[in-house]
Amino acid sequence: MVVEKIKATGTRLVTGARGLVPSIGSASLWRKLGLGLLVIVLLYYPIGMLVVHNIDDDPDFQASENNVTEGGSKTVAVAAALIERETDIHRWVANDPFFLPAAALDNMPNFQKGVISALARVSFELVDQIGRTRGSSETDPNLQEASGKLQYAGDVWVFDFSTSIAPVATSEAQYRAARRSLLKYNQRLANGNAVFERRADNLMATLDRIALDIGSSSAAIDSHVVEKSGQFIDFQADDVFYNVKGQIYAYYLILRELQVDYADLIHERGLDNAWGQMLESMRTAATVNPWVVVNGNPSGQFLPSHLAAQGFFLLRARTRLREITNILLK
């Protein structure tokens, strides 16, 4: 009876302490395990990428309550909220190691880096212009710390063997520390223990620096279009596109809140309409969202050039920024 069952099932038996038992080394079992492992590996990255991927370019994004301080700066609050959103709510993926699915993403990491690069520039202007009474006055310690943390590279994971074999501070840890410093500054500002200068020259200098940064991004787009437009496959076009998109998106939110912080000055100089037009141009540039980024020849008939389109809106926003600074100069 036992022998008949053995023949029927085809299972190989080995002699053990309890007699004849199925062999663990069954070829069928190992094939099933191998197939299951292969399926897991094949699904791990694409499903993980779909779950993690999130390019959040919501133009109506507002700072949450835990980032807003009554009597503080709206600009600082939205900067802190953006850091929190990209590091904690959506999770920072630009430094994910190879064994995590997000390591295979490129659009979201470039978008996140673009956001932080804009915040780093704004934080520098807060230190150098807005957060001090005059150029000879002392810099604010919280703003100084935040600015330094935001300069940190976005692709640093727990280990960076190019610098040390010991664990290092991750990118998101540095950005979270920058957010805490911004919130401390806003609390001190609300208590009357910090400076937020609302003079025309401070605002003009800040807008000039933002315009220069946008100009630099426009030059990067121009260079890529000139060198690689019309290629059948351009794997770098989307990297450039989403990095600039993240940058201009963050600038849009910052400029929207600067309008609130400098409301009296903007109204006094008759800049309400000009500022609104500038924000509309920034919003358009920030929310261009093609399904696939194509770097077609600008003079081509069939394939679009999304980089050229983005560059156009970018320059339009920069021109309107310059119009505002010219008015402030008078």
C-alpha positions as CSV (number, residue, x, y, z in Angstrom):
1,M,0.0,0.0,0.0
2,V,2.8,2.4,0.9
3,V,4.8,1.5,-2.1
4,E,1.8,2.2,-4.4
5,K,1.4,5.7,-2.9
6,I,5.0,6.4,-3.5
7,K,4.7,5.5,-7.1
8,A,1.5,7.5,-7.6
9,T,2.9,10.7,-6.1
10,G,6.4,10.5,-7.5
11,T,7.8,11.7,-4.2
12,R,11.4,10.6,-3.5
13,L,11.7,9.0,0.0
14,V,14.8,8.8,2.2
15,T,15.4,6.6,5.2
16,G,15.3,8.6,8.4
17,A,14.8,8.0,12.1
18,R,11.1,7.4,11.6
19,G,11.4,5.4,8.4
20,L,10.7,6.6,5.0
21,V,10.0,10.4,4.8
22,P,9.8,12.8,1.8
23,S,13.1,14.3,0.8
24,I,13.6,18.0,1.5
25,G,15.7,18.2,-1.6
26,S,12.7,17.5,-3.8
27,A,13.3,19.1,-7.2
28,S,9.7,20.1,-7.4
29,L,9.8,22.0,-4.1
30,W,12.9,23.9,-5.0
31,R,11.5,24.8,-8.4
32,K,8.4,26.2,-6.7
33,L,10.5,28.2,-4.2
34,G,12.7,29.5,-7.0
35,L,9.7,30.5,-9.0
36,G,8.1,32.2,-6.0
37,L,11.3,34.1,-5.3
38,L,11.6,35.2,-9.0
39,V,8.0,36.5,-8.9
40,I,8.7,38.5,-5.7
41,V,11.8,40.0,-7.2
42,L,10.1,40.9,-10.4
43,L,7.2,42.6,-8.6
44,Y,9.2,44.2,-5.8
45,Y,10.6,47.1,-7.7
46,P,7.7,48.0,-10.0
47,I,5.1,47.8,-7.3
48,G,7.3,49.5,-4.8
49,M,8.0,52.3,-7.3
50,L,4.3,52.8,-7.9
51,V,3.6,53.0,-4.2
52,V,6.3,55.5,-3.4
53,H,6.2,57.7,-6.5
54,N,4.6,61.1,-5.8
55,I,5.5,64.3,-7.5
56,D,3.4,66.7,-5.5
57,D,3.1,70.0,-7.5
58,D,-0.2,71.1,-5.8
59,P,-0.1,74.9,-6.4
60,D,-2.7,75.4,-3.6
61,F,-0.5,73.7,-0.9
62,Q,-0.7,75.5,2.4
63,A,1.4,75.2,5.6
64,S,-0.2,72.9,8.1
65,E,-1.0,74.1,11.6
66,N,2.2,72.5,13.1
67,N,4.3,74.7,10.8
68,V,2.4,78.0,11.4
69,T,3.2,80.3,14.2
70,E,0.8,83.2,14.9
71,G,2.8,86.4,14.4
72,G,5.5,84.6,12.5
73,S,6.5,84.8,8.8
74,K,4.2,83.0,6.3
75,T,7.2,82.5,4.0
76,V,9.2,80.7,6.7
77,A,6.1,78.6,7.6
78,V,5.6,77.3,4.0
79,A,9.3,76.6,3.7
80,A,9.1,74.5,6.9
81,A,5.9,72.8,5.6
82,L,7.5,71.9,2.3
83,I,10.5,70.3,4.1
84,E,8.1,68.3,6.3
85,R,6.0,67.1,3.3
86,E,9.0,65.9,1.3
87,T,10.9,64.2,4.1
88,D,8.1,62.8,6.3
89,I,4.7,62.8,4.5
90,H,5.9,61.6,1.0
91,R,9.3,60.3,2.3
92,W,12.7,61.5,1.0
93,V,13.7,59.1,-1.8
94,A,16.7,60.9,-3.5
95,N,19.2,58.9,-1.3
96,D,17.5,55.5,-1.3
97,P,20.1,52.6,-1.7
98,F,19.8,50.1,-4.4
99,F,17.8,47.5,-2.4
100,L,14.9,49.9,-2.0
101,P,12.4,50.2,-4.9
102,A,12.6,54.0,-5.0
103,A,16.3,53.7,-6.0
104,A,15.0,53.0,-9.5
105,L,13.0,56.3,-9.6
106,D,14.5,59.4,-11.2
107,N,11.7,61.9,-11.6
108,M,10.6,62.2,-8.0
109,P,14.2,62.4,-6.6
110,N,15.0,65.2,-9.1
111,F,11.8,67.0,-8.2
112,Q,12.7,66.8,-4.4
113,K,16.2,68.0,-5.0
114,G,14.8,71.0,-7.0
115,V,12.5,71.9,-4.1
116,I,15.3,71.8,-1.6
117,S,17.7,73.8,-3.9
118,A,15.1,76.6,-4.0
119,L,14.6,76.5,-0.2
120,A,18.4,76.6,0.3
121,R,18.6,79.8,-1.8
122,V,15.6,81.4,0.1
123,S,17.1,80.5,3.4
124,F,20.4,82.2,2.4
125,E,18.4,85.3,1.6
126,L,16.6,85.1,5.0
127,V,20.0,85.0,6.7
128,D,21.7,87.7,4.5
129,Q,18.8,90.1,3.8
130,I,15.5,89.6,5.5
131,G,16.5,88.2,8.9
132,R,18.8,91.0,9.9
133,T,18.4,94.8,10.4
134,R,21.3,95.9,8.3
135,G,24.3,94.3,6.5
136,S,26.5,95.0,9.5
137,S,24.1,93.5,12.0
138,E,24.5,90.0,13.5
139,T,23.0,87.1,11.5
140,D,20.2,85.2,13.1
141,P,21.5,81.9,14.6
142,N,18.4,79.8,13.8
143,L,18.3,81.0,10.2
144,Q,22.1,80.5,9.9
145,E,21.7,76.9,11.0
146,A,18.7,76.2,8.7
147,S,20.6,77.6,5.8
148,G,23.6,75.5,6.5
149,K,21.6,72.3,6.8
150,L,19.7,72.9,3.5
151,Q,23.0,73.1,1.6
152,Y,23.5,69.4,2.4
153,A,23.6,67.1,-0.5
154,G,20.3,65.3,-1.2
155,D,21.8,61.8,-2.0
156,V,23.5,61.0,1.3
157,W,22.3,57.8,3.0
158,V,23.2,56.3,6.3
159,F,26.6,55.2,4.9
160,D,28.7,57.3,2.6
161,F,31.9,55.3,2.0
162,S,33.5,58.0,-0.1
163,T,33.9,60.0,3.1
164,S,33.8,57.5,6.1
165,I,33.1,53.9,7.0
166,A,31.1,55.1,10.0
167,P,27.4,56.1,9.7
168,V,26.8,59.7,8.6
169,A,23.9,62.1,8.9
170,T,21.3,61.4,6.1
171,S,20.0,64.1,3.9
172,E,16.5,63.9,5.4
173,A,18.0,64.2,8.9
174,Q,19.7,67.4,8.0
175,Y,16.6,68.8,6.3
176,R,14.4,68.0,9.4
177,A,17.0,69.8,11.5
178,A,16.7,72.8,9.2
179,R,12.9,72.7,9.6
180,R,13.2,72.8,13.4
181,S,15.5,75.8,13.1
182,L,13.0,77.6,10.9
183,L,10.2,76.9,13.4
184,K,12.4,78.2,16.3
185,Y,13.1,81.4,14.3
186,N,9.4,81.9,13.7
187,Q,8.5,81.4,17.3
188,R,11.2,83.9,18.3
189,L,9.9,86.3,15.7
190,A,6.4,86.0,17.1
191,N,7.8,86.7,20.6
192,G,9.6,89.8,19.3
193,N,13.0,88.3,19.7
194,A,14.0,88.0,16.0
195,V,14.0,90.3,12.9
196,F,12.0,90.1,9.7
197,E,12.8,93.2,7.7
198,R,10.0,94.4,5.4
199,R,12.0,97.1,3.6
200,A,12.0,97.5,-0.2
201,D,15.7,96.9,-0.6
202,N,15.6,93.6,1.3
203,L,12.7,92.3,-0.9
204,M,14.4,93.6,-4.1
205,A,17.6,91.8,-3.2
206,T,15.8,88.6,-2.5
207,L,13.8,88.7,-5.8
208,D,17.0,89.5,-7.7
209,R,18.7,86.3,-6.3
210,I,15.6,84.2,-7.2
211,A,15.6,85.7,-10.7
212,L,19.3,84.8,-11.1
213,D,18.7,81.2,-9.9
214,I,15.8,80.9,-12.4
215,G,18.1,82.3,-15.1
216,S,20.7,79.6,-14.3
217,S,18.0,76.9,-14.7
218,S,17.0,78.5,-18.0
219,A,20.6,78.2,-19.2
220,A,20.7,74.5,-18.2
221,I,17.5,73.9,-20.2
222,D,19.0,75.8,-23.2
223,S,22.2,73.8,-23.0
224,H,20.4,70.5,-23.0
225,V,18.0,71.5,-25.8
226,V,20.9,72.7,-28.0
227,E,23.1,69.6,-27.4
228,K,20.5,66.8,-27.3
229,S,17.2,67.8,-28.7
230,G,15.8,65.5,-31.4
231,Q,17.6,62.4,-30.1
232,F,15.4,59.3,-30.4
233,I,16.0,58.5,-26.7
234,D,17.1,61.1,-24.2
235,F,17.3,59.7,-20.7
236,Q,18.5,63.0,-19.2
237,A,15.7,65.2,-20.4
238,D,13.3,64.2,-17.6
239,D,16.0,64.7,-15.0
240,V,16.5,68.3,-16.1
241,F,12.8,68.9,-16.4
242,Y,11.8,67.6,-13.0
243,N,14.7,69.2,-11.2
244,V,13.6,72.6,-12.6
245,K,10.0,71.8,-11.9
246,G,10.7,71.2,-8.2
247,Q,12.7,74.4,-8.0
248,I,10.1,76.6,-9.7
249,Y,7.3,75.0,-7.7
250,A,9.0,75.9,-4.4
251,Y,9.7,79.4,-5.6
252,Y,6.1,79.8,-6.6
253,L,5.0,79.0,-3.0
254,I,7.7,81.1,-1.5
255,L,6.7,84.1,-3.6
256,R,3.0,83.6,-2.9
257,E,3.8,83.9,0.8
258,L,6.2,86.8,0.4
259,Q,3.2,88.7,-1.0
260,V,1.5,88.2,2.3
261,D,4.6,89.1,4.4
262,Y,5.2,92.2,2.3
263,A,1.5,93.0,1.7
264,D,1.8,96.7,2.9
265,L,4.9,97.4,0.8
266,I,3.5,95.7,-2.3
267,H,0.3,97.6,-2.0
268,E,2.1,100.9,-1.3
269,R,4.2,100.5,-4.5
270,G,1.2,99.6,-6.6
271,L,2.6,96.1,-7.3
272,D,-0.5,94.0,-6.6
273,N,-1.3,93.4,-10.3
274,A,2.3,92.9,-11.4
275,W,2.8,90.5,-8.5
276,G,-0.3,88.6,-9.4
277,Q,0.8,88.2,-13.0
278,M,4.2,87.1,-12.0
279,L,2.7,84.4,-9.7
280,E,0.4,83.2,-12.5
281,S,3.5,82.8,-14.8
282,M,5.3,80.9,-12.0
283,R,2.3,78.7,-11.4
284,T,2.1,77.8,-15.1
285,A,5.8,76.9,-15.2
286,A,5.5,74.9,-12.0
287,T,2.5,72.8,-13.1
288,V,3.5,71.8,-16.6
289,N,3.1,68.0,-16.3
290,P,3.6,65.9,-19.5
291,W,3.0,62.2,-19.2
292,V,6.4,61.5,-20.8
293,V,9.1,64.2,-21.1
294,V,10.1,64.5,-24.8
295,N,13.1,66.6,-25.9
296,G,12.1,67.0,-29.5
297,N,13.7,69.4,-31.9
298,P,12.1,72.8,-31.3
299,S,11.5,73.2,-35.1
300,G,10.2,69.6,-35.5
301,Q,6.8,68.8,-36.8
302,F,5.7,65.8,-34.7
303,L,7.5,65.4,-31.4
304,P,7.1,68.2,-28.8
305,S,10.0,69.8,-26.9
306,H,8.8,69.9,-23.3
307,L,12.1,71.4,-22.1
308,A,11.7,74.3,-24.5
309,A,8.1,74.9,-23.4
310,Q,9.2,74.8,-19.7
311,G,12.0,77.2,-20.5
312,F,9.6,79.6,-22.1
313,F,7.4,79.8,-19.1
314,L,10.5,80.1,-16.9
315,L,11.8,83.1,-18.8
316,R,8.3,84.7,-18.7
317,A,8.2,84.4,-14.9
318,R,11.8,85.7,-14.7
319,T,10.9,88.7,-16.9
320,R,8.0,89.6,-14.6
321,L,10.2,89.2,-11.5
322,R,12.6,91.8,-13.1
323,E,9.7,94.1,-13.8
324,I,8.8,94.1,-10.1
325,T,12.4,94.7,-9.0
326,N,12.7,97.6,-11.4
327,I,9.6,99.2,-9.8
328,L,11.0,98.6,-6.3
329,L,14.2,100.3,-7.4
330,K,12.5,103.6,-8.1
